[in-house]
Amino acid sequence: MTTLDTVTTLDRTAPTGRTTPDDRPKDVTGIVVVAVPVSDLARSAAWYRDLLGLAYVREFGDEQRVTGCALADWSAHYVIALRLRSTTAGRADLRGEHPVIVEAVDAAAAGRVRARADALGIAWTSGRHADGTWTEFLDPDGIALRVVHDAAGPQTFLGVRATAAGDPELYTEPRLALAAARP
């Protein structure tokens, strides 16, 4: 990543007193940028801008064309970067996934996002699971954007797997074997 590709939110002081599960000081306070591969930058940038009320703040590219852009909500301290899928390594494809999950202030704010979606003709679904109440919108590439408004979620491990019928099933013991944590 070059200096021109760097996008950050406004500088702010990190909260103090936060610790990790093993009581080490917390060094990371949140996600600043999420990058999503898309097939049409202009179409996707307009979609995210209009649905979430974001500002169009950056473009990236080469001498011939724009290959990426970014939209921001500076007050909420997040950026969504879009990359032209045809220019990414391995032609990244996130259709059917929900790589972007944002938190609405409250249920009323989530309702306002749904109302904007309705006005824009964007279909949505909603539900509730262990991590909170959610509304999901499919972007022009079929990539899901989720908006949650009560993301309390469990404070311990929680796994989710699809059953043969396609229904979610929750479990409490990890199935993936990770190497021991290193200091």
Backbone as JSON Lines, residues from 0, in Angstrom:
{"i":0,"aa":"M","n":[0.84,-1.17,0.0],"ca":[0.0,0.0,0.0],"c":[0.89,1.23,0.0]}
{"i":1,"aa":"T","n":[0.61,2.15,-0.89],"ca":[1.37,3.39,-0.97],"c":[0.73,4.44,-0.09]}
{"i":2,"aa":"T","n":[1.44,5.53,0.1],"ca":[0.9,6.62,0.9],"c":[-0.42,7.11,0.32]}
{"i":3,"aa":"L","n":[-0.56,7.12,-1.01],"ca":[-1.8,7.57,-1.62],"c":[-2.96,6.64,-1.3]}
{"i":4,"aa":"D","n":[-2.69,5.37,-1.01],"ca":[-3.75,4.42,-0.69],"c":[-4.2,4.51,0.76]}
{"i":5,"aa":"T","n":[-3.46,5.19,1.59],"ca":[-3.76,5.23,3.02],"c":[-4.95,6.13,3.28]}
{"i":6,"aa":"V","n":[-5.94,5.6,3.99],"ca":[-7.11,6.35,4.38],"c":[-7.31,6.1,5.87]}
{"i":7,"aa":"T","n":[-7.41,7.17,6.64],"ca":[-7.63,6.99,8.08],"c":[-8.77,7.86,8.52]}
{"i":8,"aa":"T","n":[-9.35,7.55,9.68],"ca":[-10.37,8.41,10.26],"c":[-9.67,9.51,11.02]}
{"i":9,"aa":"L","n":[-10.45,10.43,11.56],"ca":[-9.87,11.53,12.32],"c":[-9.06,11.01,13.48]}
{"i":10,"aa":"D","n":[-7.99,11.69,13.78],"ca":[-7.17,11.29,14.93],"c":[-8.01,11.45,16.19]}
{"i":11,"aa":"R","n":[-7.84,10.52,17.09],"ca":[-8.53,10.62,18.36],"c":[-7.74,9.85,19.39]}
{"i":12,"aa":"T","n":[-7.98,10.16,20.64],"ca":[-7.28,9.47,21.72],"c":[-7.95,8.14,21.97]}
{"i":13,"aa":"A","n":[-7.13,7.08,22.05],"ca":[-7.67,5.75,22.32],"c":[-8.18,5.66,23.74]}
{"i":14,"aa":"P","n":[-9.28,4.93,23.95],"ca":[-9.79,4.76,25.31],"c":[-8.73,4.09,26.18]}
{"i":15,"aa":"T","n":[-8.73,4.43,27.43],"ca":[-7.78,3.82,28.36],"c":[-8.48,2.78,29.21]}
{"i":16,"aa":"G","n":[-7.72,1.9,29.82],"ca":[-8.27,0.92,30.72],"c":[-8.84,-0.31,30.04]}
{"i":17,"aa":"R","n":[-8.8,-0.39,28.72],"ca":[-9.33,-1.55,28.03],"c":[-8.27,-2.64,28.02]}
{"i":18,"aa":"T","n":[-8.7,-3.87,28.24],"ca":[-7.76,-4.98,28.27],"c":[-8.26,-6.13,27.42]}
{"i":19,"aa":"T","n":[-7.35,-7.03,27.09],"ca":[-7.69,-8.24,26.36],"c":[-8.18,-9.29,27.34]}
{"i":20,"aa":"P","n":[-8.68,-10.43,26.86],"ca":[-9.16,-11.46,27.79],"c":[-8.1,-11.93,28.79]}
{"i":21,"aa":"D","n":[-6.82,-11.83,28.44],"ca":[-5.78,-12.26,29.39],"c":[-5.18,-11.07,30.15]}
{"i":22,"aa":"D","n":[-5.93,-9.96,30.22],"ca":[-5.59,-8.76,30.98],"c":[-4.4,-7.96,30.46]}
{"i":23,"aa":"R","n":[-3.96,-8.22,29.21],"ca":[-2.95,-7.35,28.62],"c":[-3.63,-6.07,28.15]}
{"i":24,"aa":"P","n":[-2.93,-4.94,28.11],"ca":[-3.54,-3.71,27.59],"c":[-4.0,-3.91,26.16]}
{"i":25,"aa":"K","n":[-5.11,-3.29,25.82],"ca":[-5.66,-3.4,24.46],"c":[-4.96,-2.38,23.58]}
{"i":26,"aa":"D","n":[-4.37,-2.84,22.48],"ca":[-3.64,-1.96,21.58],"c":[-4.46,-1.47,20.39]}
{"i":27,"aa":"V","n":[-5.49,-2.19,20.02],"ca":[-6.31,-1.82,18.87],"c":[-7.7,-1.45,19.37]}
{"i":28,"aa":"T","n":[-8.23,-0.32,18.92],"ca":[-9.52,0.14,19.42],"c":[-10.67,-0.1,18.46]}
{"i":29,"aa":"G","n":[-10.4,-0.48,17.22],"ca":[-11.49,-0.74,16.29],"c":[-10.99,-0.82,14.86]}
{"i":30,"aa":"I","n":[-11.9,-1.03,13.95],"ca":[-11.58,-1.1,12.53],"c":[-11.76,0.28,11.93]}
{"i":31,"aa":"V","n":[-10.79,0.73,11.17],"ca":[-10.82,2.05,10.57],"c":[-11.39,1.98,9.15]}
{"i":32,"aa":"V","n":[-10.93,1.0,8.37],"ca":[-11.33,0.88,6.97],"c":[-11.7,-0.55,6.66]}
{"i":33,"aa":"V","n":[-12.76,-0.74,5.9],"ca":[-13.13,-2.02,5.34],"c":[-13.03,-1.85,3.83]}
{"i":34,"aa":"A","n":[-12.37,-2.8,3.15],"ca":[-12.24,-2.73,1.69],"c":[-13.08,-3.83,1.05]}
{"i":35,"aa":"V","n":[-13.83,-3.47,0.02],"ca":[-14.75,-4.39,-0.64],"c":[-14.45,-4.39,-2.14]}
{"i":36,"aa":"P","n":[-14.27,-5.57,-2.74],"ca":[-14.07,-5.65,-4.19],"c":[-15.41,-5.57,-4.91]}
{"i":37,"aa":"V","n":[-15.51,-4.68,-5.91],"ca":[-16.77,-4.47,-6.63],"c":[-16.53,-4.5,-8.14]}
{"i":38,"aa":"S","n":[-17.58,-4.7,-8.89],"ca":[-17.45,-4.77,-10.35],"c":[-17.59,-3.42,-11.02]}
{"i":39,"aa":"D","n":[-18.26,-2.46,-10.4],"ca":[-18.48,-1.14,-10.99],"c":[-18.34,-0.11,-9.88]}
{"i":40,"aa":"L","n":[-17.21,0.62,-9.88],"ca":[-16.92,1.58,-8.81],"c":[-17.98,2.65,-8.66]}
{"i":41,"aa":"A","n":[-18.35,3.29,-9.76],"ca":[-19.3,4.4,-9.69],"c":[-20.65,3.94,-9.14]}
{"i":42,"aa":"R","n":[-21.14,2.82,-9.64],"ca":[-22.44,2.29,-9.19],"c":[-22.39,1.94,-7.7]}
{"i":43,"aa":"S","n":[-21.33,1.24,-7.27],"ca":[-21.23,0.83,-5.87],"c":[-20.98,2.02,-4.95]}
{"i":44,"aa":"A","n":[-20.15,2.96,-5.38],"ca":[-19.89,4.15,-4.55],"c":[-21.18,4.92,-4.31]}
{"i":45,"aa":"A","n":[-22.0,5.08,-5.34],"ca":[-23.27,5.79,-5.19],"c":[-24.2,5.02,-4.26]}
{"i":46,"aa":"W","n":[-24.21,3.69,-4.36],"ca":[-25.07,2.85,-3.53],"c":[-24.72,3.01,-2.05]}
{"i":47,"aa":"Y","n":[-23.44,2.85,-1.7],"ca":[-23.01,2.99,-0.29],"c":[-23.2,4.43,0.19]}
{"i":48,"aa":"R","n":[-22.88,5.41,-0.65],"ca":[-23.05,6.82,-0.28],"c":[-24.51,7.11,0.08]}
{"i":49,"aa":"D","n":[-25.41,6.7,-0.81],"ca":[-26.82,7.02,-0.62],"c":[-27.45,6.27,0.54]}
{"i":50,"aa":"L","n":[-27.13,4.98,0.69],"ca":[-27.75,4.2,1.76],"c":[-27.25,4.62,3.13]}
{"i":51,"aa":"L","n":[-25.94,4.83,3.28],"ca":[-25.36,5.13,4.59],"c":[-25.08,6.62,4.83]}
{"i":52,"aa":"G","n":[-25.34,7.46,3.83],"ca":[-25.09,8.88,4.01],"c":[-23.61,9.21,4.13]}
{"i":53,"aa":"L","n":[-22.77,8.52,3.36],"ca":[-21.32,8.71,3.44],"c":[-20.85,9.8,2.49]}
{"i":54,"aa":"A","n":[-19.68,10.35,2.77],"ca":[-19.04,11.33,1.88],"c":[-18.04,10.61,0.99]}
{"i":55,"aa":"Y","n":[-17.99,10.99,-0.28],"ca":[-17.02,10.44,-1.23],"c":[-15.72,11.19,-0.98]}
{"i":56,"aa":"V","n":[-14.66,10.5,-0.47],"ca":[-13.49,11.21,0.03],"c":[-12.16,10.87,-0.64]}
{"i":57,"aa":"R","n":[-12.05,9.76,-1.34],"ca":[-10.76,9.39,-1.94],"c":[-10.97,8.62,-3.23]}
{"i":58,"aa":"E","n":[-9.95,8.72,-4.1],"ca":[-9.86,7.88,-5.29],"c":[-8.44,7.36,-5.38]}
{"i":59,"aa":"F","n":[-8.29,6.15,-5.92],"ca":[-6.99,5.53,-6.12],"c":[-6.95,5.01,-7.55]}
{"i":60,"aa":"G","n":[-5.78,4.98,-8.13],"ca":[-5.71,4.45,-9.48],"c":[-4.33,4.58,-10.08]}
{"i":61,"aa":"D","n":[-4.3,4.46,-11.38],"ca":[-3.06,4.61,-12.12],"c":[-3.27,5.72,-13.15]}
{"i":62,"aa":"E","n":[-2.37,5.85,-14.1],"ca":[-2.47,6.92,-15.08],"c":[-3.66,6.77,-16.01]}
{"i":63,"aa":"Q","n":[-4.18,5.55,-16.17],"ca":[-5.28,5.31,-17.09],"c":[-6.68,5.4,-16.47]}
{"i":64,"aa":"R","n":[-6.83,4.94,-15.23],"ca":[-8.19,4.88,-14.68],"c":[-8.19,4.85,-13.15]}
{"i":65,"aa":"V","n":[-9.36,5.07,-12.62],"ca":[-9.59,4.97,-11.18],"c":[-9.87,3.49,-10.88]}
{"i":66,"aa":"T","n":[-9.12,2.91,-9.94],"ca":[-9.29,1.49,-9.6],"c":[-9.82,1.29,-8.18]}
{"i":67,"aa":"G","n":[-9.99,2.38,-7.45],"ca":[-10.53,2.28,-6.11],"c":[-10.99,3.63,-5.62]}
{"i":68,"aa":"C","n":[-11.84,3.61,-4.61],"ca":[-12.32,4.86,-4.02],"c":[-12.7,4.58,-2.58]}
{"i":69,"aa":"A","n":[-12.98,5.64,-1.85],"ca":[-13.35,5.47,-0.44],"c":[-14.44,6.47,-0.09]}
{"i":70,"aa":"L","n":[-15.3,6.01,0.81],"ca":[-16.39,6.82,1.35],"c":[-16.25,6.8,2.85]}
{"i":71,"aa":"A","n":[-16.57,7.93,3.5],"ca":[-16.32,8.02,4.93],"c":[-17.48,8.64,5.69]}
{"i":72,"aa":"D","n":[-17.53,8.27,6.94],"ca":[-18.33,8.97,7.93],"c":[-17.31,9.39,8.98]}
{"i":73,"aa":"W","n":[-16.78,10.6,8.86],"ca":[-15.71,11.04,9.75],"c":[-16.17,11.09,11.2]}
{"i":74,"aa":"S","n":[-17.41,11.46,11.45],"ca":[-17.86,11.57,12.83],"c":[-18.0,10.2,13.49]}
{"i":75,"aa":"A","n":[-18.32,9.17,12.71],"ca":[-18.43,7.82,13.27],"c":[-17.1,7.07,13.16]}
{"i":76,"aa":"H","n":[-16.1,7.68,12.55],"ca":[-14.74,7.13,12.47],"c":[-14.66,5.83,11.68]}
{"i":77,"aa":"Y","n":[-15.25,5.8,10.47],"ca":[-15.05,4.63,9.63],"c":[-15.05,5.02,8.17]}
{"i":78,"aa":"V","n":[-14.41,4.17,7.38],"ca":[-14.28,4.36,5.94],"c":[-14.59,3.04,5.26]}
{"i":79,"aa":"I","n":[-15.33,3.11,4.16],"ca":[-15.53,1.94,3.31],"c":[-14.78,2.22,2.02]}
{"i":80,"aa":"A","n":[-13.77,1.4,1.74],"ca":[-12.99,1.52,0.51],"c":[-13.51,0.49,-0.49]}
{"i":81,"aa":"L","n":[-13.63,0.9,-1.72],"ca":[-14.07,-0.01,-2.78],"c":[-12.92,-0.19,-3.76]}
{"i":82,"aa":"R","n":[-12.69,-1.42,-4.18],"ca":[-11.65,-1.72,-5.16],"c":[-12.28,-2.38,-6.36]}
{"i":83,"aa":"L","n":[-11.88,-1.97,-7.54],"ca":[-12.37,-2.58,-8.76],"c":[-11.92,-4.03,-8.79]}
{"i":84,"aa":"R","n":[-12.87,-4.95,-8.72],"ca":[-12.57,-6.39,-8.6],"c":[-11.61,-6.87,-9.69]}
{"i":85,"aa":"S","n":[-11.76,-6.37,-10.9],"ca":[-10.92,-6.83,-12.0],"c":[-9.46,-6.46,-11.83]}
{"i":86,"aa":"T","n":[-9.15,-5.57,-10.88],"ca":[-7.75,-5.16,-10.67],"c":[-7.17,-5.75,-9.39]}
{"i":87,"aa":"T","n":[-7.94,-6.57,-8.67],"ca":[-7.43,-7.16,-7.44],"c":[-6.77,-8.5,-7.71]}
{"i":88,"aa":"A","n":[-5.83,-8.86,-6.87],"ca":[-5.17,-10.16,-7.0],"c":[-6.2,-11.27,-6.79]}
{"i":89,"aa":"G","n":[-6.21,-12.24,-7.66],"ca":[-7.11,-13.37,-7.51],"c":[-8.56,-13.04,-7.79]}
{"i":90,"aa":"R","n":[-8.86,-11.86,-8.28],"ca":[-10.23,-11.46,-8.6],"c":[-11.18,-11.73,-7.43]}
{"i":91,"aa":"A","n":[-10.9,-11.1,-6.31],"ca":[-11.67,-11.28,-5.08],"c":[-13.16,-11.17,-5.34]}
{"i":92,"aa":"D","n":[-13.92,-12.05,-4.71],"ca":[-15.37,-12.06,-4.9],"c":[-16.03,-12.37,-3.57]}
{"i":93,"aa":"L","n":[-16.8,-11.44,-3.05],"ca":[-17.46,-11.61,-1.75],"c":[-18.97,-11.73,-1.87]}
{"i":94,"aa":"R","n":[-19.46,-12.05,-3.08],"ca":[-20.91,-12.22,-3.23],"c":[-21.39,-13.29,-2.26]}
{"i":95,"aa":"G","n":[-22.52,-13.01,-1.6],"ca":[-23.08,-13.94,-0.64],"c":[-22.49,-13.83,0.75]}
{"i":96,"aa":"E","n":[-21.49,-12.99,0.93],"ca":[-20.87,-12.78,2.25],"c":[-21.33,-11.44,2.8]}
{"i":97,"aa":"H","n":[-21.09,-11.19,4.1],"ca":[-21.37,-9.87,4.69],"c":[-20.11,-9.36,5.37]}
{"i":98,"aa":"P","n":[-19.16,-8.85,4.56],"ca":[-17.9,-8.38,5.12],"c":[-18.01,-7.05,5.85]}
{"i":99,"aa":"V","n":[-19.09,-6.33,5.63],"ca":[-19.27,-5.03,6.27],"c":[-20.49,-5.1,7.19]}
{"i":100,"aa":"I","n":[-20.24,-4.87,8.47],"ca":[-21.32,-4.79,9.45],"c":[-21.1,-3.5,10.22]}
{"i":101,"aa":"V","n":[-22.06,-2.6,10.14],"ca":[-21.97,-1.33,10.86],"c":[-23.02,-1.31,11.95]}
{"i":102,"aa":"E","n":[-22.78,-0.47,12.95],"ca":[-23.71,-0.38,14.07],"c":[-24.47,0.94,14.01]}
{"i":103,"aa":"A","n":[-25.79,0.84,14.04],"ca":[-26.64,2.02,14.12],"c":[-26.7,2.45,15.58]}
{"i":104,"aa":"V","n":[-26.96,3.72,15.81],"ca":[-27.01,4.27,17.16],"c":[-28.06,3.56,18.01]}
{"i":105,"aa":"D","n":[-29.22,3.31,17.4],"ca":[-30.32,2.66,18.13],"c":[-31.31,2.12,17.1]}
{"i":106,"aa":"A","n":[-32.41,1.56,17.6],"ca":[-33.41,0.97,16.71],"c":[-34.01,2.02,15.77]}
{"i":107,"aa":"A","n":[-34.21,3.24,16.25],"ca":[-34.77,4.29,15.41],"c":[-33.82,4.63,14.26]}
{"i":108,"aa":"A","n":[-32.52,4.69,14.53],"ca":[-31.54,4.98,13.48],"c":[-31.52,3.85,12.45]}
{"i":109,"aa":"A","n":[-31.59,2.6,12.9],"ca":[-31.65,1.48,11.97],"c":[-32.91,1.59,11.11]}
{"i":110,"aa":"G","n":[-34.0,2.04,11.71],"ca":[-35.24,2.26,10.97],"c":[-35.09,3.33,9.91]}
{"i":111,"aa":"R","n":[-34.32,4.38,10.2],"ca":[-34.09,5.42,9.2],"c":[-33.28,4.9,8.02]}
{"i":112,"aa":"V","n":[-32.31,4.01,8.29],"ca":[-31.54,3.41,7.19],"c":[-32.48,2.56,6.34]}
{"i":113,"aa":"R","n":[-33.36,1.78,6.97],"ca":[-34.33,0.98,6.22],"c":[-35.25,1.88,5.39]}
{"i":114,"aa":"A","n":[-35.66,3.01,5.95],"ca":[-36.53,3.94,5.22],"c":[-35.8,4.52,4.0]}
{"i":115,"aa":"R","n":[-34.49,4.85,4.16],"ca":[-33.71,5.32,3.01],"c":[-33.65,4.24,1.95]}
{"i":116,"aa":"A","n":[-33.44,2.99,2.4],"ca":[-33.38,1.87,1.45],"c":[-34.7,1.76,0.7]}
{"i":117,"aa":"D","n":[-35.8,1.85,1.41],"ca":[-37.11,1.78,0.75],"c":[-37.25,2.89,-0.29]}
{"i":118,"aa":"A","n":[-36.85,4.11,0.07],"ca":[-36.95,5.24,-0.86],"c":[-36.06,5.05,-2.08]}
{"i":119,"aa":"L","n":[-34.94,4.34,-1.91],"ca":[-34.0,4.09,-3.0],"c":[-34.35,2.82,-3.78]}
{"i":120,"aa":"G","n":[-35.37,2.09,-3.33],"ca":[-35.73,0.84,-4.0],"c":[-34.79,-0.31,-3.68]}
{"i":121,"aa":"I","n":[-34.11,-0.24,-2.54],"ca":[-33.18,-1.28,-2.12],"c":[-33.91,-2.24,-1.19]}
{"i":122,"aa":"A","n":[-33.97,-3.51,-1.58],"ca":[-34.62,-4.52,-0.75],"c":[-33.76,-4.82,0.47]}
{"i":123,"aa":"W","n":[-34.41,-5.28,1.54],"ca":[-33.69,-5.64,2.76],"c":[-34.41,-6.76,3.47]}
{"i":124,"aa":"T","n":[-33.65,-7.45,4.3],"ca":[-34.2,-8.46,5.19],"c":[-33.7,-8.12,6.6]}
{"i":125,"aa":"S","n":[-34.37,-8.67,7.6],"ca":[-33.92,-8.41,8.96],"c":[-34.2,-9.62,9.83]}
{"i":126,"aa":"G","n":[-33.55,-9.63,10.97],"ca":[-33.72,-10.72,11.9],"c":[-32.97,-10.46,13.18]}
{"i":127,"aa":"R","n":[-32.91,-11.46,14.0],"ca":[-32.19,-11.37,15.27],"c":[-31.46,-12.67,15.47]}
{"i":128,"aa":"H","n":[-30.21,-12.57,15.94],"ca":[-29.45,-13.76,16.32],"c":[-28.64,-13.43,17.55]}
{"i":129,"aa":"A","n":[-27.74,-14.31,17.93],"ca":[-26.99,-14.16,19.18],"c":[-26.21,-12.86,19.28]}
{"i":130,"aa":"D","n":[-25.82,-12.27,18.15],"ca":[-25.04,-11.03,18.18],"c":[-25.89,-9.78,18.12]}
{"i":131,"aa":"G","n":[-27.18,-9.9,17.98],"ca":[-28.03,-8.72,17.98],"c":[-29.04,-8.72,16.85]}
{"i":132,"aa":"T","n":[-29.81,-7.64,16.78],"ca":[-30.8,-7.43,15.73],"c":[-30.1,-6.85,14.52]}
{"i":133,"aa":"W","n":[-30.44,-7.34,13.34],"ca":[-29.75,-6.91,12.12],"c":[-30.72,-6.65,10.99]}
{"i":134,"aa":"T","n":[-30.28,-5.79,10.08],"ca":[-30.94,-5.58,8.8],"c":[-29.85,-5.75,7.75]}
{"i":135,"aa":"E","n":[-30.17,-6.46,6.68],"ca":[-29.16,-6.75,5.66],"c":[-29.64,-6.23,4.3]}
{"i":136,"aa":"F","n":[-28.71,-5.59,3.59],"ca":[-28.95,-5.03,2.27],"c":[-27.92,-5.63,1.31]}
{"i":137,"aa":"L","n":[-28.32,-6.01,0.1],"ca":[-27.36,-6.5,-0.88],"c":[-26.94,-5.36,-1.78]}
{"i":138,"aa":"D","n":[-25.61,-5.15,-1.9],"ca":[-25.11,-4.09,-2.76],"c":[-25.26,-4.52,-4.22]}
{"i":139,"aa":"P","n":[-24.89,-3.68,-5.18],"ca":[-25.07,-4.04,-6.58],"c":[-24.35,-5.32,-7.02]}
{"i":140,"aa":"D","n":[-23.34,-5.75,-6.26],"ca":[-22.62,-6.99,-6.59],"c":[-23.14,-8.19,-5.82]}
{"i":141,"aa":"G","n":[-24.16,-8.03,-5.0],"ca":[-24.67,-9.14,-4.21],"c":[-23.9,-9.37,-2.92]}
{"i":142,"aa":"I","n":[-23.11,-8.37,-2.52],"ca":[-22.36,-8.43,-1.26],"c":[-23.25,-7.81,-0.18]}
{"i":143,"aa":"A","n":[-23.39,-8.5,0.93],"ca":[-24.3,-8.04,1.98],"c":[-23.65,-7.01,2.89]}
{"i":144,"aa":"L","n":[-24.4,-5.96,3.16],"ca":[-24.06,-4.95,4.16],"c":[-25.05,-5.16,5.29]}
{"i":145,"aa":"R","n":[-24.55,-5.34,6.5],"ca":[-25.45,-5.5,7.65],"c":[-25.38,-4.26,8.53]}
{"i":146,"aa":"V","n":[-26.54,-3.9,9.04],"ca":[-26.64,-2.82,10.02],"c":[-27.25,-3.44,11.27]}
{"i":147,"aa":"V","n":[-26.56,-3.33,12.4],"ca":[-27.07,-3.82,13.68],"c":[-27.31,-2.62,14.59]}
{"i":148,"aa":"H","n":[-28.22,-2.79,15.55],"ca":[-28.45,-1.66,16.46],"c":[-28.4,-2.06,17.92]}
{"i":149,"aa":"D","n":[-28.15,-3.3,18.2],"ca":[-27.97,-3.7,19.61],"c":[-26.93,-4.8,19.67]}
{"i":150,"aa":"A","n":[-25.75,-4.49,19.19],"ca":[-24.68,-5.48,19.03],"c":[-24.02,-5.82,20.36]}
{"i":151,"aa":"A","n":[-24.8,-6.32,21.29],"ca":[-24.24,-6.72,22.58],"c":[-23.47,-8.02,22.43]}
{"i":152,"aa":"G","n":[-24.03,-8.95,21.7],"ca":[-23.36,-10.21,21.41],"c":[-22.9,-10.96,22.64]}
{"i":153,"aa":"P","n":[-22.57,-12.21,22.47],"ca":[-22.06,-13.0,23.59],"c":[-20.65,-12.55,23.96]}
{"i":154,"aa":"Q","n":[-20.3,-12.72,25.21],"ca":[-18.96,-12.34,25.67],"c":[-18.01,-13.53,25.68]}
{"i":155,"aa":"T","n":[-18.49,-14.67,25.25],"ca":[-17.68,-15.88,25.18],"c":[-17.75,-16.43,23.77]}
{"i":156,"aa":"F","n":[-17.03,-17.5,23.51],"ca":[-17.01,-18.11,22.18],"c":[-18.41,-18.53,21.75]}
{"i":157,"aa":"L","n":[-18.7,-18.33,20.47],"ca":[-19.94,-18.8,19.88],"c":[-19.67,-19.19,18.44]}
{"i":158,"aa":"G","n":[-19.99,-20.4,18.07],"ca":[-19.85,-20.86,16.69],"c":[-21.21,-20.97,16.04]}
{"i":159,"aa":"V","n":[-21.25,-20.8,14.73],"ca":[-22.48,-20.94,13.96],"c":[-22.17,-21.81,12.76]}
{"i":160,"aa":"R","n":[-22.98,-22.83,12.54],"ca":[-22.82,-23.66,11.35],"c":[-24.19,-23.9,10.75]}
{"i":161,"aa":"A","n":[-24.2,-24.09,9.44],"ca":[-25.44,-24.37,8.74],"c":[-25.73,-25.86,8.84]}
{"i":162,"aa":"T","n":[-26.97,-26.2,9.11],"ca":[-27.38,-27.61,9.13],"c":[-27.64,-28.06,7.7]}
{"i":163,"aa":"A","n":[-27.92,-29.34,7.51],"ca":[-28.23,-29.87,6.18],"c":[-29.43,-29.15,5.59]}
{"i":164,"aa":"A","n":[-30.35,-28.7,6.44],"ca":[-31.53,-27.98,5.97],"c":[-31.23,-26.5,5.69]}
{"i":165,"aa":"G","n":[-29.98,-26.06,6.0],"ca":[-29.6,-24.68,5.78],"c":[-29.88,-23.76,6.94]}
{"i":166,"aa":"D","n":[-30.41,-24.29,8.02],"ca":[-30.71,-23.48,9.2],"c":[-29.45,-23.3,10.04]}
{"i":167,"aa":"P","n":[-29.32,-22.16,10.73],"ca":[-28.14,-21.96,11.59],"c":[-28.25,-22.79,12.87]}
{"i":168,"aa":"E","n":[-27.12,-23.33,13.28],"ca":[-27.03,-24.08,14.53],"c":[-25.87,-23.49,15.32]}
{"i":169,"aa":"L","n":[-26.08,-23.18,16.59],"ca":[-25.06,-22.56,17.43],"c":[-24.31,-23.63,18.21]}
{"i":170,"aa":"Y","n":[-23.01,-23.38,18.47],"ca":[-22.22,-24.28,19.31],"c":[-21.24,-23.46,20.14]}
{"i":171,"aa":"T","n":[-20.77,-24.04,21.25],"ca":[-19.97,-23.28,22.21],"c":[-18.51,-23.69,22.31]}
{"i":172,"aa":"E","n":[-18.1,-24.77,21.67],"ca":[-16.71,-25.2,21.68],"c":[-16.12,-25.06,20.27]}
{"i":173,"aa":"P","n":[-14.96,-24.4,20.12],"ca":[-14.35,-24.23,18.8],"c":[-14.1,-25.56,18.09]}
{"i":174,"aa":"R","n":[-14.31,-25.57,16.8],"ca":[-14.01,-26.74,15.97],"c":[-12.65,-26.59,15.27]}
{"i":175,"aa":"L","n":[-12.21,-25.36,15.05],"ca":[-10.95,-25.09,14.37],"c":[-9.81,-25.15,15.39]}
{"i":176,"aa":"A","n":[-8.78,-25.94,15.09],"ca":[-7.64,-26.07,16.0],"c":[-6.62,-24.97,15.67]}
{"i":177,"aa":"L","n":[-6.43,-24.04,16.6],"ca":[-5.47,-22.96,16.41],"c":[-4.17,-23.31,17.16]}
{"i":178,"aa":"A","n":[-3.08,-22.8,16.65],"ca":[-1.81,-22.93,17.38],"c":[-1.93,-22.16,18.69]}
{"i":179,"aa":"A","n":[-1.15,-22.54,19.67],"ca":[-1.16,-21.84,20.96],"c":[-0.82,-20.37,20.75]}
{"i":180,"aa":"A","n":[-1.46,-19.51,21.53],"ca":[-1.22,-18.06,21.44],"c":[0.21,-17.75,21.82]}
{"i":181,"aa":"R","n":[0.8,-16.83,21.05],"ca":[2.16,-16.39,21.35],"c":[2.1,-15.01,21.99]}
{"i":182,"aa":"P","n":[3.03,-14.72,22.89],"ca":[3.0,-13.41,23.56],"c":[3.24,-12.26,22.61]}
